């Protein structure tokens, strides 16, 4: 399929990833390495897409005072920078990555305050996205941005004929899912906990997750993809419920794996893949990202090899 991929990141971050053998809370910890990467969900999605050979346009809200790492990333990967610049500094998120067990502890700071003026400017910047393009709305909202910001942007993009993928959580996700059917995203990608929070009930087993995803699909979201960590990922659409899994992976870092999954879904849409191959590619993107620190994928042939190893089952 043709069409440009756009990502929208309202609350980007500089990700400071500290690598250590094992985290000992309340004690002095010796780090092995530290890296600072330009990040935020939509930024990470765009970076993974660029590594796959599908550079995206990035939109969002970026602090002027420390924009340089983002600008370097965009220039290095051939990403089109359409981010708005705000006074102040983009937040820093601290990620403690444990080599021993693959766990990551996140310490996320609040972003630059924004409001209706910034939302209007962001919305205006999306006006040129053409029918048939793909838009990924990703991540949290910064302080002051209205809770229905994603809902309003989604409605606008749908009026423009854009295919919209939403990856958010909590009240901003709930607000978007409360849109009328014509203004709902075409695809959402919650994890199990985020889906349970939307549903207002525990999703203890896989049948509960499938049932809840089907409920959301019947409300008008054409495709629901639920990331399940080591269990893989679930895709529900009008035709089937598919579970994808890979042999156990030993992760170097779990940071950004969910964003890579979203990038895989966007790439699959851009390439016109069916549901099964879309899920295979998305899970391969996520698994490939486990072997990298920072917003990047291994070479495309490595990702294709992982995609070929994905097992699918129909539920």
C-alpha positions as CSV (number, residue, x, y, z in Angstrom):
1,X,0.0,0.0,0.0
2,X,1.0,3.6,-0.5
3,X,0.9,6.3,2.1
4,X,3.2,8.0,4.6
5,X,3.5,6.9,8.2
6,X,3.2,9.6,10.8
7,X,3.8,9.3,14.5
8,X,2.5,11.7,17.2
9,X,4.3,11.9,20.6
10,X,2.7,14.4,23.0
11,X,5.1,13.6,25.8
12,X,8.5,12.6,24.5
13,X,11.4,11.9,26.8
14,X,15.1,11.5,26.9
15,X,15.6,7.9,28.0
16,X,18.5,7.4,30.4
17,X,19.1,3.7,30.5
18,X,21.4,2.5,33.3
19,X,22.5,-1.2,32.9
20,X,23.5,-3.2,36.0
21,X,23.8,-6.8,36.9
22,X,20.9,-6.8,39.5
23,X,19.1,-3.9,41.2
24,X,19.4,-3.9,45.0
25,X,16.8,-1.4,46.3
26,X,17.9,0.7,49.2
27,X,21.6,0.0,48.6
28,X,24.5,1.4,46.5
29,X,24.4,-0.1,43.0
30,X,27.3,-0.3,40.6
31,X,26.2,0.3,37.0
32,X,27.9,-1.3,34.1
33,X,26.8,1.3,31.5
34,X,24.6,4.3,30.9
35,X,23.1,5.5,27.7
36,X,21.0,8.6,26.8
37,X,18.6,8.2,23.9
38,X,15.9,10.4,22.4
39,X,12.7,8.6,23.1
40,X,9.0,8.6,23.8
41,X,6.7,6.1,22.3
42,X,6.1,7.7,18.9
43,X,9.7,8.6,18.6
44,X,10.7,5.0,19.3
45,X,8.2,3.8,16.7
46,X,9.6,6.1,14.1
47,X,13.1,5.0,14.8
48,X,12.2,1.3,14.4
49,X,10.4,2.0,11.2
50,X,13.4,3.8,9.8
51,X,15.6,0.8,10.6
52,X,13.1,-1.3,8.6
53,X,13.3,1.1,5.7
54,X,10.1,3.1,6.2
55,X,11.1,6.5,7.6
56,X,8.2,8.3,9.2
57,X,7.2,11.9,9.8
58,X,7.3,12.7,13.6
59,X,4.9,15.2,15.1
60,X,4.6,16.2,18.8
61,X,5.7,18.6,21.5
62,X,9.4,19.0,22.1
63,X,11.3,21.2,24.6
64,X,13.7,23.6,22.9
65,X,16.4,23.5,25.6
66,X,17.4,19.9,25.0
67,X,16.1,19.2,21.5
68,X,19.6,18.4,20.1
69,X,19.5,14.6,20.8
70,X,16.2,14.3,19.1
71,X,17.3,16.3,16.1
72,X,20.4,14.1,15.8
73,X,18.3,11.0,15.9
74,X,15.9,12.3,13.2
75,X,18.8,13.4,11.0
76,X,20.7,10.1,11.4
77,X,17.7,8.0,10.5
78,X,16.2,10.1,7.8
79,X,13.1,10.9,9.9
80,X,11.1,14.0,8.9
81,X,11.0,16.4,11.9
82,X,7.6,18.1,12.3
83,X,7.8,18.4,16.1
84,X,6.6,21.7,17.6
85,X,9.1,23.4,19.9
86,X,8.0,24.6,23.3
87,X,9.9,26.6,25.9
88,X,11.8,24.5,28.4
89,X,13.3,21.0,28.5
90,X,11.9,17.7,27.5
91,X,11.6,15.4,30.5
92,X,14.2,12.6,31.3
93,X,13.0,9.1,32.1
94,X,15.3,6.8,34.0
95,X,15.3,3.1,33.1
96,X,17.2,0.6,35.3
97,X,17.9,-2.5,33.1
98,X,19.0,-5.6,35.0
99,X,21.2,-8.0,33.0
100,X,20.7,-10.9,35.3
101,X,16.9,-11.3,34.8
102,X,16.1,-9.0,32.0
103,X,13.8,-6.8,34.1
104,X,13.6,-3.1,33.7
105,X,12.5,-0.6,36.4
106,X,11.1,2.7,34.9
107,X,11.2,6.1,36.7
108,X,9.1,8.4,34.5
109,X,9.1,12.1,35.1
110,X,6.4,14.6,34.2
111,X,6.7,16.4,30.9
112,X,6.5,20.0,29.9
113,X,3.2,21.6,30.8
114,X,0.9,22.1,27.8
115,X,-2.7,23.1,27.2
116,X,-5.4,24.0,24.7
117,X,-3.1,26.3,22.7
118,X,-0.5,23.6,22.2
119,X,-3.1,21.0,21.4
120,X,-4.6,23.4,18.7
121,X,-1.2,23.9,17.2
122,X,-0.5,20.2,17.2
123,X,-3.9,19.5,15.6
124,X,-3.2,22.2,12.9
125,X,0.1,20.5,12.1
126,X,-1.8,17.2,11.4
127,X,-4.1,18.9,8.9
128,X,-1.9,18.0,6.0
129,X,-1.9,14.3,6.6
130,X,-3.5,12.8,3.5
131,X,-6.3,10.2,3.2
132,X,-4.7,6.8,3.1
133,X,-1.8,7.8,5.3
134,X,-1.1,6.0,8.6
135,X,-1.0,7.9,11.9
136,X,0.3,6.4,15.2
137,X,-0.8,8.3,18.3
138,X,1.4,7.0,21.1
139,X,2.1,7.5,24.7
140,X,1.0,9.5,27.7
141,X,-0.1,13.1,27.8
142,X,2.0,15.9,29.4
143,X,0.6,17.9,32.4
144,X,-2.1,20.3,31.4
145,X,-3.1,18.7,28.1
146,X,-6.8,17.7,28.2
147,X,-7.5,14.1,28.9
148,X,-9.4,13.8,25.6
149,X,-6.5,15.1,23.5
150,X,-6.0,11.7,21.8
151,X,-9.8,11.4,21.3
152,X,-9.9,14.8,19.6
153,X,-6.9,14.2,17.4
154,X,-8.2,10.7,16.5
155,X,-11.5,12.2,15.4
156,X,-9.8,14.8,13.3
157,X,-7.6,12.2,11.5
158,X,-10.5,9.9,10.9
159,X,-12.4,12.8,9.2
160,X,-9.3,13.2,6.9
161,X,-9.4,9.5,5.9
162,X,-6.3,8.5,7.9
163,X,-5.8,5.0,9.3
164,X,-5.2,5.5,13.0
165,X,-3.3,3.3,15.5
166,X,-3.6,4.3,19.1
167,X,-1.1,3.2,21.8
168,X,-2.0,4.8,25.1
169,X,-3.5,3.9,28.5
170,X,-5.6,5.0,31.4
171,X,-8.0,7.9,31.0
172,X,-6.6,9.2,27.7
173,X,-7.2,5.7,26.2
174,X,-10.7,5.5,27.7
175,X,-11.6,8.9,26.3
176,X,-10.6,7.9,22.8
177,X,-12.5,4.6,23.1
178,X,-15.6,6.6,24.1
179,X,-15.6,8.3,20.7
180,X,-18.5,7.6,18.4
181,X,-17.8,4.7,16.0
182,X,-16.8,6.9,13.0
183,X,-14.1,8.6,15.2
184,X,-12.7,5.5,16.9
185,X,-9.1,4.4,16.1
186,X,-8.7,1.6,13.5
187,X,-6.3,-0.3,15.8
188,X,-5.4,-0.1,19.5
189,X,-2.4,-1.9,21.2
190,X,-2.9,-2.1,25.0
191,X,-1.1,-4.6,27.1
192,X,-3.0,-6.9,29.4
193,X,-3.0,-4.5,32.4
194,X,-4.1,-1.5,30.2
195,X,-6.9,-3.5,28.7
196,X,-8.0,-4.6,32.2
197,X,-8.0,-1.0,33.4
198,X,-10.2,0.0,30.5
199,X,-12.6,-2.9,31.1
200,X,-12.7,-2.2,34.9
201,X,-12.1,-5.9,35.7
202,X,-9.3,-8.4,36.2
203,X,-8.3,-10.4,33.1
204,X,-6.9,-13.4,34.8
205,X,-6.7,-15.9,31.9
206,X,-6.2,-15.7,28.2
207,X,-10.0,-16.4,27.6
208,X,-10.8,-13.2,29.6
209,X,-8.3,-11.2,27.5
210,X,-9.9,-12.6,24.2
211,X,-13.4,-11.8,25.5
212,X,-12.5,-8.3,26.4
213,X,-10.7,-7.7,23.1
214,X,-13.7,-9.0,21.2
215,X,-15.9,-6.6,23.2
216,X,-13.8,-3.7,22.1
217,X,-13.7,-4.9,18.5
218,X,-17.5,-5.1,18.5
219,X,-17.7,-1.5,19.7
220,X,-16.0,-0.4,16.4
221,X,-12.3,-0.8,16.7
222,X,-11.4,-2.9,13.7
223,X,-8.3,-4.5,15.1
224,X,-7.3,-5.0,18.8
225,X,-3.8,-6.2,19.5
226,X,-2.9,-7.0,23.1
227,X,0.8,-7.4,24.1
228,X,1.2,-10.3,26.6
229,X,4.9,-10.1,27.4
230,X,6.5,-13.6,27.4
231,X,3.2,-15.1,26.1
232,X,3.5,-13.1,22.9
233,X,0.6,-11.1,21.5
234,X,-3.1,-11.5,20.7
235,X,-4.8,-10.0,17.6
236,X,-8.6,-9.8,17.4
237,X,-10.5,-8.6,14.3
238,X,-13.8,-9.3,12.7
239,X,-12.5,-12.6,11.2
240,X,-10.4,-14.3,13.9
241,X,-8.5,-14.2,17.2
242,X,-4.9,-15.1,16.7
243,X,-2.2,-15.7,19.4
244,X,1.4,-15.3,18.3
245,X,4.4,-16.6,20.2
246,X,8.1,-17.1,19.8
247,X,10.6,-19.4,21.6
248,X,11.8,-17.9,24.9
249,X,14.1,-14.9,24.3
250,X,16.9,-13.8,26.6
251,X,16.4,-10.0,26.6
252,X,19.2,-7.5,26.8
253,X,16.6,-4.8,27.5
254,X,12.8,-4.8,27.5
255,X,12.8,-1.0,27.0
256,X,10.8,-0.1,23.9
257,X,9.6,-3.6,23.0
258,X,6.0,-2.5,23.0
259,X,6.9,0.5,20.8
260,X,8.6,-1.9,18.4
261,X,5.5,-4.0,18.3
262,X,3.5,-0.9,17.3
263,X,6.1,-0.1,14.7
264,X,5.6,-3.6,13.3
265,X,1.9,-3.1,13.1
266,X,2.3,0.2,11.2
267,X,4.9,-1.4,8.9
268,X,2.5,-4.3,8.2
269,X,-0.3,-1.9,7.4
270,X,2.0,0.1,5.0
271,X,3.0,-3.2,3.3
272,X,-0.6,-4.4,3.0
273,X,-0.1,-7.6,5.0
274,X,-3.0,-9.7,6.2
275,X,-3.8,-10.1,9.9
276,X,-1.6,-13.2,10.4
277,X,1.4,-11.8,8.7
278,X,0.8,-8.4,10.5
279,X,1.0,-10.2,13.8
280,X,4.0,-12.2,12.9
281,X,5.9,-9.0,11.8
282,X,4.8,-7.1,14.9
283,X,6.0,-9.8,17.3
284,X,9.3,-10.1,15.4
285,X,9.9,-6.4,15.7
286,X,9.3,-6.7,19.5
287,X,11.5,-9.7,19.9
288,X,14.3,-8.1,17.8
289,X,14.1,-5.0,20.0
290,X,14.8,-7.1,23.1
291,X,18.4,-7.5,21.8
292,X,19.1,-3.8,21.5
293,X,19.4,-0.9,24.0
294,X,17.9,2.3,22.6
295,X,15.5,3.0,19.8
296,X,16.8,0.7,17.1
297,X,16.3,-2.7,15.4
298,X,18.8,-5.2,14.1
299,X,19.2,-5.6,10.3
300,X,15.9,-6.4,8.4
301,X,17.1,-9.9,7.6
302,X,17.3,-10.7,11.3
303,X,13.8,-9.4,11.8
304,X,12.5,-11.5,8.9
305,X,14.2,-14.6,10.4
306,X,12.3,-14.0,13.7
307,X,9.0,-13.4,11.8
308,X,9.4,-16.8,10.1
309,X,9.8,-18.4,13.5
310,X,6.6,-17.0,15.0
311,X,4.0,-19.6,15.9
312,X,0.4,-18.7,15.4
313,X,-2.7,-20.3,16.9
314,X,-6.4,-19.6,16.3
315,X,-8.4,-19.1,19.5
